[in-house]
Amino acid sequence: MSSSSDVISKDGTRITFDRIGIGLPIVLVSGLLCDRTKAHDLAEQLSKQFTVISYDRRGRGDSTDTSPYSVERELEDLAALIADVGGAALVYGHSSGAGLALHAAASGLSITRLVLHEPPYSLDDEESKQSARELAEQVRAALAAERRGDAIELFFAATGMSAEMASEMSSDPALRKMAPTMSYDFEVMGESRGGTIPKELVRAIRVPTLVLAGGASPEFFRDIASQVAELLPNGTLSVLEDQDHAAPAEVVAPVVARFCAV
């Protein structure tokens, strides 16, 4: 059975999280437009071996928010969670949550093992970098004009989602509520440099790190995952065959558990 609690981050922001299971603590870091409910299935699976912490990043779900935003504030949120579970933890990040987890590990937070699941960095060519910058600018402009639905639709259309599905997603009340935090993820992923891999940060990570990619995901995800794994001083790449960016918990959990239980 899970229980909900709060921690107070350094700047006074309240971060709400669920705790489930018994064992070594593992913190799940979600991606763009996701709150802690999206991690429920993975948390349930991992709770058989671990104490799992799934949390609402600032500005999402039941967590509060404090302006101005910076990636450093999100690292302080994660530091507060790690302190609450004993001062050290395993960390799993999915999508842009993997980008945030990468920043956290590079900053020296007490992370014992790290899993990066398809961090969506851009390829290092001018076309890819320009596309990443333009998407971030368009989404930010829509948010500044209070056009939350347009911001959501722009993003999902850029991922290759059908126009009909992107339009449907843009009308979801929960996503609209979280929409202002989209700009946070763009900042985490470094849109100012075109969203490419932050090589110096990756090289600074010393803890054992597993990089996951889906065999059925777009090829760029596997290319990026391979590059990140090669840059890491202690990195391992694992491809989840026949899976895409939304690989189910029953596939992901055993791989994460094997790596983190060592």
Secondary structure, 3 states (H helix, E strand, C coil): CCEEEEEECCCCCEEEEEEECCCEEEEEECCCCCCHHHHHHHHHHHCCCEEEEEECCCCCCCCCCCCCCCHHHHHHHHHHHHHHCCCCEEEEEECHHHHHHHHHHHCCCCEEEEEEECCCCECCCHHHHHHHHHHHHHHHHHHHCCCHHHHHHHHHHHCCCCHHHHHHHHCCHHHHHHHHHHHHHHHHCCHHHCCECCHHHHHCCCCCEEEEEECCCCHHHHHHHHHHHHHCCCEEEEEECCCCCCCCHHHHHHHHHHHHCC
